[in-house]
Amino acid sequence: MTFTVFFQKKRFIKNPFAKIHNEITLPEEYSIMERRSVNGEKKEKFWTIQPELSSFRVIDYENVWREKHISANNELLYVLDGKCTLEIGEGLAYPAVAGDFLLIPRHVLHRDVFEPLRGLRIMMISFTWQEADLFFNTVNNVELHRLDFATRSEVRRRLDFLYELWSKKLISTPNAQVQLHALLLLFYCSIVHAAKAKEQINTNLGHSKLIQQAKFFITQNYASEITLEQTSVKLGISPSYLSRLFQREFGVSFSTYLTTIRLENAVSLLHHTALQIAEIAYRCGFKDSSYFIKIFRQHYGKTPGNFRT
């Protein structure tokens, strides 16, 4: 995809499913991990025991879950359209918008709240995993919200492609489980890597906080007419300083980053909804559908209509 050239620090495999077999495809920088204990468990065990896939589907919700409920399996949610808030236990709430990920451990009381008039479309993977408790000690919904841009893009791309294979019955359950394992480990690696980097570069904490705030503002408002100036005012810094932060963090300008976010969400809607092209353009912040089609063709080599077919 076009944005892979933006992120020189993280080199992701271009086609994670080029060889569909029992091989976990992970980012190159994580191919060799130190062998240390994690909460008393050997890391080798954590990395070799695969989850068991129970179900993989796209769900359209039209009504709010009014009562909290418990799932027998762990669930990975990928929000395709709409907004929701995951309420877990007593007092824990995690908001999510299109493009976000949520994790629900098994046997945990929870409820999904969203706007009933707009509805909610979610890709849901239900799975069991012997190592789930150990995994959830590191990977949780707070950390998923903090995932870096490159990891988010990579996981979305892999999930979209994996679901396409699954829905067309082009991948077996054992191989799908291998790829699910790879995705879960990608979450884990990214979070651990980010934690180490944060410890090593304390001087950049202020910059990281500003970037996270800017990313959050864009994620919440990409469908609106937001600008570099608006975002900088929101953060209390100058437009030129914010522009430099984006260039240093992502290697692209603010406007290019915003356009990439909008196009990613447009791709998700093209894959998973039957919305008209003009409606998708509007929902993703492109007020002119002709401009949307032009930009889309520049990034993906084909029009949205041809991309969908």
C-alpha positions as CSV (number, residue, x, y, z in Angstrom):
1,M,0.0,0.0,0.0
2,T,1.1,3.6,-0.6
3,F,1.8,4.5,3.0
4,T,4.3,1.7,3.7
5,V,7.1,3.9,2.4
6,F,6.2,6.5,5.1
7,F,7.4,4.4,8.0
8,Q,11.0,3.6,7.7
9,K,11.4,2.6,11.4
10,K,9.0,-0.3,11.1
11,R,9.4,-2.7,8.2
12,F,6.3,-4.7,7.8
13,I,5.9,-7.7,5.4
14,K,4.0,-6.5,2.4
15,N,1.9,-9.6,1.8
16,P,1.4,-11.5,5.1
17,F,-0.5,-14.3,3.3
18,A,1.8,-14.8,0.3
19,K,2.4,-18.3,1.7
20,I,-0.6,-19.7,3.5
21,H,1.0,-22.4,5.7
22,N,1.9,-22.9,9.3
23,E,4.3,-20.0,9.6
24,I,3.7,-17.0,11.7
25,T,4.5,-13.9,9.7
26,L,5.7,-11.1,12.0
27,P,7.5,-7.7,11.4
28,E,11.1,-8.3,10.6
29,E,12.3,-6.4,13.7
30,Y,10.5,-8.8,16.0
31,S,11.8,-12.0,14.3
32,I,14.4,-12.5,17.1
33,M,13.0,-12.0,20.6
34,E,15.1,-12.4,23.8
35,R,14.2,-15.5,25.8
36,R,13.0,-14.2,29.2
37,S,10.3,-15.2,31.6
38,V,7.0,-13.3,31.6
39,N,5.2,-13.6,34.9
40,G,6.9,-16.8,35.6
41,E,6.1,-18.4,32.2
42,K,8.6,-19.1,29.5
43,K,8.2,-16.8,26.5
44,E,8.8,-19.8,24.2
45,K,5.5,-21.3,25.4
46,F,3.7,-18.0,24.9
47,W,4.9,-17.8,21.4
48,T,4.3,-21.3,20.3
49,I,0.8,-22.2,21.6
50,Q,-1.8,-21.1,19.1
51,P,-5.3,-19.8,19.8
52,E,-8.2,-21.9,18.6
53,L,-10.7,-20.1,16.4
54,S,-14.3,-20.4,17.4
55,S,-16.0,-18.0,14.9
56,F,-15.0,-15.2,12.5
57,R,-17.8,-13.0,11.2
58,V,-19.0,-9.4,10.4
59,I,-22.0,-8.4,12.5
60,D,-24.4,-5.5,12.0
61,Y,-25.9,-4.3,15.3
62,E,-29.1,-2.4,15.2
63,N,-30.0,-2.3,18.9
64,V,-28.1,-1.6,22.0
65,W,-27.2,-4.5,24.3
66,R,-29.3,-3.3,27.2
67,E,-28.0,-5.9,29.7
68,K,-24.4,-6.8,30.4
69,H,-23.5,-10.3,29.3
70,I,-20.6,-12.8,29.5
71,S,-19.0,-14.5,26.6
72,A,-17.6,-18.0,26.9
73,N,-14.7,-17.2,24.5
74,N,-12.2,-14.3,24.1
75,E,-13.2,-11.8,21.5
76,L,-11.2,-9.5,19.2
77,L,-13.4,-6.7,17.8
78,Y,-12.5,-4.5,14.8
79,V,-14.9,-1.6,14.4
80,L,-15.8,-1.2,10.7
81,D,-18.4,1.5,10.9
82,G,-20.1,3.5,13.6
83,K,-19.0,4.4,17.1
84,C,-19.3,2.4,20.3
85,T,-18.3,2.3,23.9
86,L,-17.3,-1.0,25.5
87,E,-18.3,-1.2,29.1
88,I,-16.4,-3.8,31.1
89,G,-17.1,-4.7,34.8
90,E,-17.9,-1.8,37.0
91,G,-16.8,1.6,35.8
92,L,-14.5,0.7,32.9
93,A,-15.4,2.2,29.5
94,Y,-13.5,2.2,26.3
95,P,-14.7,4.3,23.4
96,A,-14.0,3.1,19.8
97,V,-14.6,4.4,16.3
98,A,-14.2,2.9,12.9
99,G,-10.7,1.4,12.5
100,D,-10.3,0.7,16.3
101,F,-9.7,-2.6,18.0
102,L,-11.1,-3.9,21.2
103,L,-10.4,-7.0,23.2
104,I,-12.8,-8.8,25.5
105,P,-11.4,-11.6,27.7
106,R,-13.7,-14.6,28.3
107,H,-16.0,-14.7,31.3
108,V,-15.9,-10.9,31.7
109,L,-19.1,-9.0,32.2
110,H,-19.5,-6.4,29.5
111,R,-21.8,-4.4,27.3
112,D,-21.5,-2.6,23.9
113,V,-23.2,0.8,23.7
114,F,-23.6,2.7,20.5
115,E,-25.9,5.0,18.5
116,P,-28.9,2.9,17.6
117,L,-30.0,5.2,14.7
118,R,-26.7,4.8,13.0
119,G,-26.0,1.3,14.0
120,L,-22.7,-0.5,14.3
121,R,-20.7,-2.9,12.1
122,I,-18.0,-5.0,13.7
123,M,-15.7,-7.7,12.6
124,M,-15.6,-10.2,15.5
125,I,-13.1,-13.0,16.0
126,S,-14.1,-15.4,18.8
127,F,-11.3,-17.6,20.1
128,T,-10.0,-19.7,23.0
129,W,-6.3,-19.6,24.0
130,Q,-4.4,-21.4,26.7
131,E,-2.1,-18.4,27.0
132,A,-4.8,-15.7,27.0
133,D,-4.4,-14.7,30.6
134,L,-0.7,-14.1,30.1
135,F,-1.4,-12.2,26.9
136,F,-4.0,-9.9,28.5
137,N,-1.5,-8.9,31.2
138,T,0.3,-7.0,28.5
139,V,-2.3,-6.4,25.8
140,N,-5.4,-4.5,26.9
141,N,-7.8,-1.9,25.5
142,V,-5.8,1.0,26.9
143,E,-2.7,-0.2,25.1
144,L,-4.6,-1.0,21.9
145,H,-5.8,2.6,21.8
146,R,-2.2,3.7,21.9
147,L,-1.0,1.5,19.0
148,D,1.2,3.3,16.6
149,F,-0.1,4.3,13.1
150,A,2.0,1.7,11.3
151,T,0.8,-1.2,13.4
152,R,-2.8,-0.2,13.2
153,S,-2.6,0.0,9.4
154,E,-0.9,-3.4,9.2
155,V,-3.4,-5.1,11.4
156,R,-6.4,-3.6,9.5
157,R,-4.9,-4.8,6.2
158,R,-4.3,-8.3,7.5
159,L,-7.7,-8.6,9.1
160,D,-9.5,-7.4,5.9
161,F,-7.5,-9.9,3.8
162,L,-8.0,-12.7,6.2
163,Y,-11.7,-12.2,6.4
164,E,-11.9,-12.1,2.6
165,L,-10.2,-15.5,2.5
166,W,-12.3,-16.8,5.3
167,S,-15.6,-15.7,3.8
168,K,-14.7,-17.2,0.4
169,K,-13.6,-20.4,2.1
170,L,-10.1,-20.0,0.7
171,I,-8.3,-20.7,4.0
172,S,-8.6,-23.6,6.4
173,T,-9.3,-23.2,10.1
174,P,-5.8,-24.3,11.1
175,N,-4.2,-21.8,8.8
176,A,-6.6,-19.0,9.9
177,Q,-5.5,-19.8,13.5
178,V,-1.9,-19.3,12.5
179,Q,-2.6,-15.9,11.1
180,L,-4.8,-15.0,14.2
181,H,-1.8,-16.0,16.3
182,A,0.4,-13.7,14.2
183,L,-1.9,-10.8,14.7
184,L,-2.1,-11.2,18.4
185,L,1.6,-11.4,18.7
186,L,1.9,-8.3,16.5
187,F,-0.2,-6.5,19.1
188,Y,2.0,-7.8,21.8
189,C,5.3,-7.0,20.1
190,S,4.2,-3.5,19.2
191,I,3.1,-2.7,22.8
192,V,6.3,-4.2,24.3
193,H,8.4,-2.4,21.8
194,A,6.6,0.9,22.5
195,A,7.1,0.5,26.2
196,K,10.8,-0.1,25.9
197,A,11.2,2.9,23.6
198,K,9.3,5.1,26.0
199,E,11.6,4.0,28.8
200,Q,14.7,4.7,26.7
201,I,13.7,8.1,25.4
202,N,12.3,10.1,28.3
203,T,13.1,13.4,26.6
204,N,10.5,12.7,23.9
205,L,7.6,12.1,26.4
206,G,6.2,15.6,25.8
207,H,6.3,15.1,22.0
208,S,4.7,11.6,22.2
209,K,1.9,13.0,24.3
210,L,1.2,15.7,21.8
211,I,1.3,13.2,18.9
212,Q,-1.1,10.9,20.7
213,Q,-3.5,13.8,21.4
214,A,-3.3,14.8,17.7
215,K,-3.9,11.2,16.6
216,F,-6.9,10.9,18.9
217,F,-8.3,14.2,17.6
218,I,-7.9,13.1,14.0
219,T,-9.5,9.7,14.7
220,Q,-12.5,11.3,16.4
221,N,-12.9,14.0,13.7
222,Y,-11.6,12.8,10.4
223,A,-15.1,12.9,8.9
224,S,-15.2,16.7,9.6
225,E,-13.3,19.5,7.8
226,I,-10.4,19.6,10.2
227,T,-7.1,21.4,9.4
228,L,-3.6,21.7,10.7
229,E,-4.5,25.0,12.2
230,Q,-7.6,23.7,14.0
231,T,-5.6,20.8,15.5
232,S,-2.8,22.9,16.6
233,V,-5.2,25.3,18.4
234,K,-6.8,22.2,20.1
235,L,-3.3,21.1,21.4
236,G,-2.2,24.6,22.3
237,I,0.8,24.7,20.0
238,S,1.7,26.4,16.8
239,P,0.8,24.9,13.4
240,S,4.5,24.9,12.3
241,Y,5.5,23.0,15.4
242,L,2.7,20.4,14.9
243,S,3.8,20.0,11.3
244,R,7.4,19.3,12.4
245,L,6.1,16.7,14.9
246,F,4.2,14.8,12.2
247,Q,7.2,14.9,9.8
248,R,9.5,13.5,12.5
249,E,7.1,10.9,13.9
250,F,5.6,9.6,10.6
251,G,7.7,11.0,7.8
252,V,4.7,12.7,6.2
253,S,2.8,15.9,6.5
254,F,-0.3,16.4,8.6
255,S,-2.5,16.6,5.5
256,T,-1.0,13.3,4.1
257,Y,-1.6,11.6,7.4
258,L,-5.2,12.8,7.6
259,T,-5.8,11.7,4.0
260,T,-4.4,8.2,4.7
261,I,-6.7,7.9,7.7
262,R,-9.7,8.9,5.6
263,L,-8.7,6.5,2.8
264,E,-8.2,3.6,5.2
265,N,-11.7,4.1,6.6
266,A,-13.1,4.4,3.0
267,V,-11.5,1.0,2.1
268,S,-13.1,-0.5,5.1
269,L,-16.5,0.8,4.1
270,L,-16.0,-0.4,0.5
271,H,-15.2,-3.9,1.8
272,H,-17.9,-4.2,4.4
273,T,-20.8,-2.0,3.4
274,A,-23.0,-1.5,0.3
275,L,-23.0,2.3,0.8
276,Q,-22.9,4.5,-2.3
277,I,-19.5,6.0,-3.2
278,A,-20.7,9.5,-2.5
279,E,-21.9,8.5,1.0
280,I,-18.6,6.8,1.7
281,A,-16.7,9.9,0.6
282,Y,-18.9,12.0,2.9
283,R,-18.5,9.7,5.9
284,C,-14.7,9.8,5.5
285,G,-14.4,13.5,5.3
286,F,-14.3,14.0,1.5
287,K,-16.9,16.6,0.8
288,D,-16.4,16.3,-3.0
289,S,-16.9,12.7,-4.3
290,S,-15.0,13.6,-7.5
291,Y,-11.9,14.6,-5.4
292,F,-12.3,11.4,-3.3
293,I,-12.3,9.3,-6.5
294,K,-9.2,11.1,-7.8
295,I,-7.2,10.7,-4.5
296,F,-8.3,7.1,-4.1
297,R,-7.1,6.2,-7.7
298,Q,-3.7,7.9,-6.9
299,H,-3.3,5.8,-3.8
300,Y,-4.7,2.4,-4.9
301,G,-4.4,2.5,-8.7
302,K,-8.1,2.1,-9.3
303,T,-11.4,3.9,-8.6
304,P,-13.4,3.1,-5.5
305,G,-16.0,1.3,-7.7
306,N,-13.4,-0.9,-9.3
307,F,-11.7,-1.5,-6.0
308,R,-15.0,-2.8,-4.5
309,T,-15.7,-5.2,-7.4
